[in-house]
Each structure stands twice: as C-alpha cells, then as structure tokens.
Amino acid sequence: MADTRNNSEEREAVILDSVNEGVFTVDTEWRITTFNAAAERITGVSRREAIGSRCCDVFRATVCETDCALRRTMTSGLPVVNATAHIINQHGERIPIRISTALLEDSAGTVIGGVEIFQDLTQVEQLRKELHGRYTFEDIVGRSPAMMRIFEVVPLIAESSSTVLIEGPSGTGKELFARAIHSLSPRKKKPFLAVNCAALPDALLESELFGYKAGAFTDARRDKPGRFSLADGGTIFLDEIGDVSPAMQVRLLRVLQERTFEPLGGVEPITVDVRVIAATNKVLLDEVRSGRFREDLYYRIRVVRLEVPSLRKRREEIPLLVEHFVARFNRMQGKDIAGVSDDVLARLMEYDYPGNVRELENIIEQAFVLCRGGMIEMRHLPPELRPASEGGPGGVPPMRLDAVEKLFITEALHRNNGNRKKTAQDLGIDVSTLFRKIRQLAIEIPGTDGRGRRR
C-alpha cells in the first residue's frame, strides 16, 4: 500500500512539474504543502525553501495582505478565476501574474487547504508594450488604416510651421494630435496654449486671445498679455474655430496673414511668431458654402488638413483602446483589473459611440468604479449598455463575438467598396481567411465584387 501511495504521489509530482503554470497548495494554516517546478522558476524560490513556509513569505504579492485571492476562496468557498496581481521574486523583480484558486477537500468533503495556479505574464506584458509602441503615437492609440496614415504624416507636418486644420467629431482626440504636432516640432521647448473658441463670448474671447491694455475698460487696471503673446515662439491651438463670430473671423484673418495684432485699448501692433493649429467638429467647407464661415479665413487655416475619423468608422481599434484605458486606470487607481469579458467586448464593439473615444474612456472609468477586481463584466457597464438580464433598460440583447466579427468585416467591406483584397489588407488577415469568414458568417458583399467591378 505504501509503495502504491508513493508511486501515486510521484506521478502527481511529474504531472505538476510538466505544466507551464505555477501551482502550489496550502494547508489551513497557510503553510505551503506543494510547490511545482514552474512555481520555482517564476518565483526564484526552491521547492525545499517553499514547502513549510507561509505563502505570503514566499510570494510577497501586492494582494497578500489586502485582497488575497486564495483567502477569498478559503473564506467563501468560491473559486477565483483570472485575478491579476504582482509578486516580488528572489531577485527583487516585480512579476505580473494571473491567478486562479480553488478549495482542497479530502474524500469526506472536509476542507484541508487551497490550491492556487498562477501564470507569469511578463512576456504578455512585453508583447503588449511592443504592440502599444507600434500602434500609438504620443498619447494617441490607433491601428486602423486611416489612423496609421495620420501617424505617417504627423512627423512631416511637425517639421514645418504651416497652419493646420484638424477636422473630426467631438471626442476623437483632436487636441492630442495638435499636442503631438507641437511636441515633435522645433517649437517643442516653447509654449503650447489651447483656447476653446466656442466656450467664450466675443468680448471675452478677444481679450483672451489678444490681451488688453490698462484702462481699456472698467477694472482693466494693468496690462494683460493675450494667448498669442504668451505663445510667442510656440503653438496656439484654436479649438472649435467653426463657432467663432464673423467679427472675430476678421481679426483672426489679420493675425494669420500678418502675424500682428493690437490688444484691446492698444495703438501699437504686436508682432508674434506663433504656429496656429485649428480644430472643428464641423465640416468647415460646408460652413463656407452656407456663408457662415469666411472663405479667405478657411483657406488660411487649411494649409494642411487632417481628418480624424469617428470611432464608429474604426471599430477595429476598440479592443486596443479598451486595453489602453484599462492599463491607465489600473495605474491611476492602484488596481489589478485583468481586462473585459468576451460579452463586454462584444457589446463595446457593436456600440456606435456618439461621444467617440472620450465616451469609451468614460465607460471604462465607470466600470473601474464598480469592478473590485478580476474582469470587467456586463454588470459593471452603464445601464444603457446592459441587457435587461443585467439590470439594463432592456431592448439591448447581448451580442455574440461572431456577430461582432460579422459586423466588423461587413463595415470593412463597405469601406473598400466590396474589394476583398483591400479589405483583407485593412483587417490584417490573409485573403483566403477573409473568403472563409465571408462564407462562414454569410456576409453579403456590398457594391462591387472583389476586383472592383459593379455586381
């Protein structure tokens, strides 16, 4: 009998040592009773040192004292799946890990301890950083063809001093692009000043931009420099320029033409060396055609034009943006949330985002308030995004990932007028894979065939 038991224990040890994840067990006193080879490799602690030691002394994890996953399991009897934490190995290095836990029971059903499986996420983190480096520009995240084209031209735009017009819906990050252009330009050591032209009435906007002299109006007891003066040598960002009045448009035209202006109450012109970057959520050419915006000013600010697409037109970036915001809020709030569930990602992929990237950021931030750890689930989303079964208003059925994939491919086909070769390039997949997906998901080819001819 003893030989049989020893052979069984040896087989169990061989099996545990063959898996790539760290595995250890503890008794009810939190003493380690099993410690496999992967656990030795990840922690740098030998099995001989670990067995008999308290687990908190071996792992020195961020959650050992505050939110230990194994302690939660031992207390509640419920397993923990895919929690995240960090441990400190024998070399003092901080190792990111993913954790799952369960109870250990004997044949009579009595709890005799717990088991924890943990995975080293170091390579995953490195890959994430590589992908992040590849698909980011300053603080901007994107990997769609439209965004990659913008990433390519921004450094070229930054080298010049030409005036730039950035058009795109609210919440798409137009100011981030303006800051990126400034930070890559020869002016980067000089000021970058942003003014929201839609937030101020004409009189206040004029004094904000051009300043005033003492005595120019009641309470003007001393000179105040305007933003154009303060930005001398640097960049001024005029946000929502499409909302300025005709009178202010005339003043801005002179500044752009001559780089001179007069403060309120002043008689001497001031000359400045300022690069102007303007932005609007309107189609400014339509504003010109309707007579609401001066044509001469339009062509002064539209020397270089960037168009930032809405998030709805670049859904392929949503998983990357979600990952970006999860990582950011983990840092800001000191949490270890692993990410979002498949159901949540499917819901986020199908939503149309009238508020664009800013709205997605707000959704993830709210989820962080409600989610204590592990994965962001459907119940952590705002009510309007939840199905009725999750406490939402109803009428929003959960969407399967294959349905999201179908939506994703269909929109890419529409963007490319049915050209399957271009669609596959946009999606970063092989043409044969695209053909297979089209058949599997019963996707209708829009507009033209794969060769660009009308169907």
PLY file of the C-alpha trace (Angstrom):
ply
format ascii 1.0
element vertex 455
property float x
property float y
property float z
element edge 454
property int vertex1
property int vertex2
end_header
0.00 0.00 0.00
2.81 2.39 0.88
4.51 1.71 -2.45
1.25 2.38 -4.28
0.79 5.68 -2.44
4.39 6.72 -3.14
4.00 5.88 -6.83
0.79 7.91 -6.97
2.49 10.89 -5.33
5.42 10.62 -7.75
3.04 10.61 -10.73
1.25 13.67 -9.36
4.58 15.45 -8.93
5.61 14.60 -12.51
2.28 15.89 -13.83
2.50 19.12 -11.83
6.10 19.70 -12.93
5.15 19.27 -16.58
2.68 22.19 -16.67
3.85 25.67 -17.56
1.83 27.44 -14.84
2.97 27.73 -11.26
0.95 25.53 -8.88
1.10 25.42 -5.10
-1.15 24.19 -2.33
-1.52 25.33 1.28
-2.97 23.79 4.40
-5.44 25.55 6.68
-2.53 27.28 8.44
-1.36 28.82 5.13
1.74 26.63 5.02
2.81 25.55 1.53
2.46 21.79 1.03
3.09 21.51 -2.74
5.25 23.68 -4.98
5.82 22.70 -8.62
8.77 23.38 -10.94
7.08 26.31 -12.71
6.44 27.96 -9.32
10.17 27.60 -8.58
11.07 29.16 -11.93
8.67 32.11 -11.64
9.41 33.00 -8.01
13.09 32.05 -7.90
12.34 30.14 -4.66
13.32 26.47 -4.48
10.77 23.82 -3.56
12.81 22.96 -0.47
12.63 26.55 0.77
8.96 27.00 -0.11
7.41 23.88 1.43
6.55 24.56 5.05
6.77 28.34 4.62
3.77 30.64 4.74
2.72 31.60 1.22
2.87 35.35 1.90
6.56 35.00 2.82
7.31 33.27 -0.47
5.27 35.43 -2.84
5.42 38.91 -1.32
2.49 39.80 -3.57
0.68 43.11 -3.75
-2.56 41.45 -2.63
-1.29 39.16 0.15
-2.35 41.46 2.97
-5.23 43.33 1.34
-7.08 41.18 -1.19
-5.60 37.68 -1.29
-7.47 35.60 -3.89
-6.76 32.34 -2.07
-8.01 33.82 1.22
-11.23 34.87 -0.53
-11.68 31.31 -1.75
-10.94 29.81 1.67
-13.44 32.18 3.27
-16.26 31.98 0.73
-15.72 28.53 -0.74
-15.95 30.05 -4.22
-13.13 29.80 -6.79
-11.40 32.88 -8.16
-10.65 32.91 -11.88
-8.18 35.16 -13.73
-7.44 37.65 -10.97
-4.25 39.66 -11.50
-1.50 40.68 -9.10
2.24 41.21 -8.88
4.81 39.24 -6.89
8.40 40.06 -5.99
10.82 37.30 -6.95
14.10 36.40 -5.22
15.95 38.99 -7.32
13.64 41.79 -6.23
11.95 41.95 -9.64
8.25 42.75 -9.90
6.49 39.95 -11.82
2.92 40.35 -13.15
0.84 37.19 -12.67
-2.66 35.90 -13.36
-4.24 33.82 -10.57
-6.95 31.17 -10.23
-7.80 29.47 -6.93
-9.92 26.62 -5.56
-10.52 24.70 -2.33
-8.81 21.41 -1.50
-11.11 18.81 0.10
-10.47 15.28 1.34
-12.59 12.28 0.41
-15.07 13.16 3.16
-15.58 16.67 1.79
-13.65 18.38 4.59
-11.66 21.43 3.53
-7.97 20.71 4.10
-6.49 23.72 2.31
-6.42 25.52 -1.01
-4.71 25.44 -4.38
-3.54 28.35 -6.47
-2.47 28.32 -10.12
-0.55 31.34 -11.34
0.78 32.33 -14.74
3.78 34.58 -15.41
2.54 37.48 -17.56
5.97 39.04 -18.14
6.10 38.06 -21.82
2.48 39.08 -22.28
3.30 42.48 -20.79
6.33 42.83 -23.06
4.24 41.94 -26.10
1.59 44.41 -25.01
4.23 47.13 -24.75
5.57 46.25 -28.21
2.07 46.41 -29.68
1.39 49.60 -27.78
4.57 51.13 -29.18
3.60 50.05 -32.67
0.06 51.30 -32.53
0.42 54.51 -30.53
1.54 58.00 -31.29
2.25 60.15 -28.26
-0.96 59.64 -26.23
-3.00 58.54 -29.27
-3.97 54.92 -29.79
-4.96 53.51 -33.17
-4.25 50.83 -35.74
-6.86 51.38 -38.45
-5.59 52.30 -41.91
-6.95 55.83 -41.50
-5.13 56.36 -38.21
-1.91 54.79 -39.49
-1.95 57.25 -42.40
-2.27 60.11 -39.93
0.60 58.72 -37.87
2.75 58.71 -41.00
2.14 62.37 -41.90
2.17 63.96 -38.44
6.02 63.97 -38.15
6.20 65.58 -41.60
3.65 68.22 -40.61
5.54 68.88 -37.36
8.72 69.80 -39.25
7.04 72.78 -40.91
5.45 75.91 -39.48
2.35 75.72 -41.69
-1.09 76.31 -40.24
-3.04 73.09 -39.68
-6.77 72.40 -39.66
-7.90 69.27 -37.80
-11.48 68.17 -38.53
-13.36 65.41 -36.77
-16.30 64.70 -34.45
-16.16 65.69 -30.78
-14.28 63.24 -28.59
-11.91 61.90 -31.27
-8.77 63.43 -29.76
-8.12 66.44 -32.00
-6.23 68.26 -29.26
-3.99 65.21 -28.75
-2.96 65.44 -32.39
-2.30 69.15 -32.02
-0.09 68.48 -28.98
1.70 65.69 -30.85
2.48 68.04 -33.75
3.84 70.62 -31.31
5.89 68.14 -29.30
7.59 66.81 -32.47
8.27 70.26 -33.90
11.26 72.60 -33.48
8.91 74.68 -31.27
8.54 71.93 -28.64
10.52 73.85 -25.99
8.20 76.85 -26.37
4.62 77.10 -25.04
1.60 75.18 -26.34
-1.57 77.08 -25.47
-5.11 75.85 -26.15
-8.21 78.03 -26.40
-11.76 76.73 -26.79
-13.29 79.33 -29.10
-16.85 78.07 -28.52
-16.65 78.49 -24.73
-16.33 82.29 -24.65
-18.44 85.18 -25.98
-16.76 87.51 -28.45
-15.60 90.18 -25.99
-14.00 87.67 -23.64
-12.52 85.64 -26.49
-10.93 88.77 -27.96
-9.29 89.73 -24.68
-8.23 86.11 -24.10
-6.55 85.87 -27.50
-5.11 89.37 -27.87
-4.92 90.73 -24.32
-5.66 94.32 -23.25
-4.02 97.47 -22.04
-4.61 99.12 -18.68
-7.66 101.38 -18.91
-9.13 99.63 -21.94
-12.32 99.04 -19.95
-13.59 99.22 -16.38
-11.43 97.17 -13.97
-8.60 96.88 -16.51
-6.05 98.24 -14.01
-2.99 96.71 -15.64
-1.86 95.22 -18.92
-2.78 91.62 -19.60
-0.99 89.70 -22.37
-3.17 87.55 -24.62
-2.64 83.94 -25.63
-1.00 84.92 -28.89
1.64 86.89 -26.98
2.14 84.13 -24.41
2.55 81.54 -27.19
5.26 83.54 -28.98
7.75 81.08 -30.46
5.39 78.18 -29.78
1.97 76.94 -30.87
-1.58 78.14 -30.25
-4.43 75.66 -30.62
-7.78 77.22 -31.56
-10.36 74.55 -30.78
-13.89 74.74 -32.27
-12.87 77.52 -34.64
-16.01 76.86 -36.67
-18.08 78.52 -33.91
-16.43 81.97 -33.89
-18.44 85.01 -34.98
-17.92 86.81 -38.30
-16.30 89.76 -36.46
-13.80 87.50 -34.72
-13.10 85.76 -38.02
-11.91 89.10 -39.43
-9.49 89.62 -36.53
-8.14 86.09 -36.83
-7.64 86.54 -40.58
-5.35 89.53 -39.96
-3.29 87.65 -37.38
-2.84 84.72 -39.76
-1.93 86.95 -42.69
0.41 89.38 -40.95
1.23 87.74 -37.59
0.40 91.06 -35.95
-2.46 92.23 -33.74
-3.38 95.05 -31.38
-4.52 94.39 -27.79
-7.78 95.93 -26.64
-7.06 99.60 -25.90
-3.69 99.42 -27.64
-2.44 101.54 -30.51
0.84 99.79 -31.32
0.71 96.47 -33.21
2.41 93.46 -31.65
4.25 91.00 -33.87
4.47 87.36 -32.85
5.97 84.15 -34.19
3.22 81.63 -33.48
2.16 78.48 -35.24
-1.62 78.13 -35.43
-3.38 74.78 -35.26
-7.17 74.98 -35.54
-9.78 72.30 -34.97
-13.51 71.92 -35.51
-16.20 69.27 -35.19
-17.95 70.76 -38.22
-17.31 70.26 -41.92
-15.81 73.69 -42.40
-16.17 73.71 -46.19
-19.94 73.29 -45.73
-19.86 76.26 -43.35
-18.10 78.29 -46.07
-20.66 77.31 -48.69
-23.51 78.29 -46.39
-21.90 81.70 -45.72
-21.30 81.10 -42.01
-17.52 80.99 -42.31
-15.26 83.28 -44.32
-13.75 81.64 -47.38
-10.49 83.60 -47.12
-10.04 82.55 -43.48
-10.86 78.95 -44.37
-8.03 78.77 -46.89
-5.67 80.49 -44.45
-6.17 77.85 -41.78
-6.50 74.93 -44.21
-2.89 74.92 -45.42
-2.57 71.37 -44.05
-5.69 69.37 -43.22
-6.07 66.30 -41.00
-9.35 64.43 -40.70
-9.79 62.30 -37.59
-12.48 59.63 -38.19
-15.17 58.81 -35.67
-14.74 55.70 -33.54
-17.70 54.11 -35.30
-15.66 54.13 -38.52
-12.66 52.44 -36.92
-14.13 49.78 -34.66
-11.02 47.63 -35.04
-9.33 49.99 -32.58
-11.83 49.39 -29.78
-10.02 46.36 -28.23
-6.73 48.27 -28.30
-8.33 51.36 -26.76
-10.03 49.24 -24.07
-6.67 47.69 -23.20
-5.07 51.16 -23.15
-7.71 52.58 -20.79
-7.67 49.50 -18.52
-3.89 49.84 -18.16
-4.18 53.58 -17.49
-6.88 53.27 -14.83
-5.01 50.38 -13.19
-2.04 52.73 -12.78
-4.15 55.68 -11.65
-6.31 53.75 -9.17
-3.81 51.14 -7.99
-5.97 48.25 -9.18
-5.15 44.98 -10.97
-8.15 44.54 -13.26
-7.28 41.98 -15.94
-9.48 43.35 -18.72
-13.02 42.92 -20.02
-15.05 39.75 -20.54
-15.95 38.49 -24.02
-19.56 39.66 -23.57
-18.41 43.13 -22.59
-16.01 43.36 -25.53
-18.78 42.26 -27.89
-21.10 44.95 -26.50
-18.40 47.61 -26.75
-17.60 46.57 -30.33
-21.20 46.97 -31.53
-21.97 50.29 -29.79
-21.93 53.40 -32.02
-20.25 55.90 -29.61
-21.82 59.29 -30.29
-19.17 60.64 -27.89
-16.37 58.72 -29.65
-13.13 57.85 -27.82
-13.98 60.14 -24.91
-17.22 58.21 -24.34
-15.41 54.85 -24.41
-12.92 56.20 -21.86
-15.79 57.28 -19.60
-17.43 53.84 -19.91
-14.22 52.09 -18.80
-13.71 54.59 -15.96
-17.24 53.94 -14.65
-16.62 50.18 -14.88
-13.49 50.64 -12.75
-15.58 52.29 -10.05
-17.91 49.28 -9.87
-15.39 46.46 -10.51
-13.29 45.46 -7.49
-11.00 43.05 -9.34
-10.75 40.32 -11.94
-12.57 41.02 -15.21
-14.97 43.84 -16.08
-18.34 42.13 -16.56
-21.59 43.29 -18.17
-22.98 44.39 -14.78
-20.19 46.95 -14.47
-21.20 48.81 -17.66
-23.55 51.83 -17.68
-27.24 50.79 -17.56
-27.93 51.79 -21.17
-25.33 49.29 -22.39
-26.57 46.35 -20.31
-29.21 43.84 -21.41
-32.32 43.58 -19.24
-30.96 40.45 -17.53
-28.03 42.51 -16.20
-30.14 45.34 -14.84
-30.23 47.38 -18.02
-33.28 49.08 -19.53
-33.99 46.12 -21.82
-34.03 46.05 -25.59
-30.24 45.66 -25.72
-29.63 41.94 -26.20
-26.08 40.75 -25.64
-24.19 40.35 -28.91
-22.09 37.28 -29.63
-18.48 37.72 -30.70
-19.20 36.06 -34.06
-21.90 38.67 -34.67
-19.38 41.39 -33.83
-16.91 39.78 -36.22
-19.56 39.80 -38.95
-20.32 43.47 -38.30
-16.62 44.27 -38.29
-15.94 42.55 -41.65
-19.09 43.96 -43.25
-18.10 47.52 -42.37
-14.58 46.94 -43.72
-16.07 45.63 -46.99
-18.27 48.73 -47.24
-15.26 51.00 -46.65
-13.47 49.30 -49.53
-16.48 49.13 -51.88
-16.51 45.34 -51.74
-12.87 44.92 -52.76
-11.85 41.86 -50.82
-8.11 42.22 -51.34
-8.13 45.75 -49.86
-10.49 44.62 -47.10
-8.13 41.81 -46.10
-5.22 44.28 -46.04
-7.22 46.68 -43.87
-8.10 43.88 -41.45
-4.56 42.49 -41.42
-5.64 39.00 -42.49
-5.00 36.76 -45.48
-7.43 36.97 -48.41
-8.21 33.25 -48.07
-9.10 33.82 -44.40
-11.44 36.63 -45.42
-13.15 34.42 -48.03
-13.64 31.70 -45.41
-15.10 34.19 -42.91
-17.46 35.58 -45.56
-18.80 32.07 -46.22
-18.97 31.06 -42.54
-20.75 34.23 -41.45
-22.97 34.54 -44.57
-21.74 38.06 -45.28
-23.19 39.81 -48.31
-20.59 41.57 -50.48
-21.62 45.23 -50.96
-21.36 47.41 -54.05
-18.72 45.77 -56.23
-17.00 42.44 -56.47
-13.50 41.77 -55.21
-12.00 43.13 -58.41
-13.72 46.49 -58.02
-16.42 45.88 -60.68
-20.09 46.53 -60.06
-22.03 43.44 -59.07
0 1
1 2
2 3
3 4
4 5
5 6
6 7
7 8
8 9
9 10
10 11
11 12
12 13
13 14
14 15
15 16
16 17
17 18
18 19
19 20
20 21
21 22
22 23
23 24
24 25
25 26
26 27
27 28
28 29
29 30
30 31
31 32
32 33
33 34
34 35
35 36
36 37
37 38
38 39
39 40
40 41
41 42
42 43
43 44
44 45
45 46
46 47
47 48
48 49
49 50
50 51
51 52
52 53
53 54
54 55
55 56
56 57
57 58
58 59
59 60
60 61
61 62
62 63
63 64
64 65
65 66
66 67
67 68
68 69
69 70
70 71
71 72
72 73
73 74
74 75
75 76
76 77
77 78
78 79
79 80
80 81
81 82
82 83
83 84
84 85
85 86
86 87
87 88
88 89
89 90
90 91
91 92
92 93
93 94
94 95
95 96
96 97
97 98
98 99
99 100
100 101
101 102
102 103
103 104
104 105
105 106
106 107
107 108
108 109
109 110
110 111
111 112
112 113
113 114
114 115
115 116
116 117
117 118
118 119
119 120
120 121
121 122
122 123
123 124
124 125
125 126
126 127
127 128
128 129
129 130
130 131
131 132
132 133
133 134
134 135
135 136
136 137
137 138
138 139
139 140
140 141
141 142
142 143
143 144
144 145
145 146
146 147
147 148
148 149
149 150
150 151
151 152
152 153
153 154
154 155
155 156
156 157
157 158
158 159
159 160
160 161
161 162
162 163
163 164
164 165
165 166
166 167
167 168
168 169
169 170
170 171
171 172
172 173
173 174
174 175
175 176
176 177
177 178
178 179
179 180
180 181
181 182
182 183
183 184
184 185
185 186
186 187
187 188
188 189
189 190
190 191
191 192
192 193
193 194
194 195
195 196
196 197
197 198
198 199
199 200
200 201
201 202
202 203
203 204
204 205
205 206
206 207
207 208
208 209
209 210
210 211
211 212
212 213
213 214
214 215
215 216
216 217
217 218
218 219
219 220
220 221
221 222
222 223
223 224
224 225
225 226
226 227
227 228
228 229
229 230
230 231
231 232
232 233
233 234
234 235
235 236
236 237
237 238
238 239
239 240
240 241
241 242
242 243
243 244
244 245
245 246
246 247
247 248
248 249
249 250
250 251
251 252
252 253
253 254
254 255
255 256
256 257
257 258
258 259
259 260
260 261
261 262
262 263
263 264
264 265
265 266
266 267
267 268
268 269
269 270
270 271
271 272
272 273
273 274
274 275
275 276
276 277
277 278
278 279
279 280
280 281
281 282
282 283
283 284
284 285
285 286
286 287
287 288
288 289
289 290
290 291
291 292
292 293
293 294
294 295
295 296
296 297
297 298
298 299
299 300
300 301
301 302
302 303
303 304
304 305
305 306
306 307
307 308
308 309
309 310
310 311
311 312
312 313
313 314
314 315
315 316
316 317
317 318
318 319
319 320
320 321
321 322
322 323
323 324
324 325
325 326
326 327
327 328
328 329
329 330
330 331
331 332
332 333
333 334
334 335
335 336
336 337
337 338
338 339
339 340
340 341
341 342
342 343
343 344
344 345
345 346
346 347
347 348
348 349
349 350
350 351
351 352
352 353
353 354
354 355
355 356
356 357
357 358
358 359
359 360
360 361
361 362
362 363
363 364
364 365
365 366
366 367
367 368
368 369
369 370
370 371
371 372
372 373
373 374
374 375
375 376
376 377
377 378
378 379
379 380
380 381
381 382
382 383
383 384
384 385
385 386
386 387
387 388
388 389
389 390
390 391
391 392
392 393
393 394
394 395
395 396
396 397
397 398
398 399
399 400
400 401
401 402
402 403
403 404
404 405
405 406
406 407
407 408
408 409
409 410
410 411
411 412
412 413
413 414
414 415
415 416
416 417
417 418
418 419
419 420
420 421
421 422
422 423
423 424
424 425
425 426
426 427
427 428
428 429
429 430
430 431
431 432
432 433
433 434
434 435
435 436
436 437
437 438
438 439
439 440
440 441
441 442
442 443
443 444
444 445
445 446
446 447
447 448
448 449
449 450
450 451
451 452
452 453
453 454
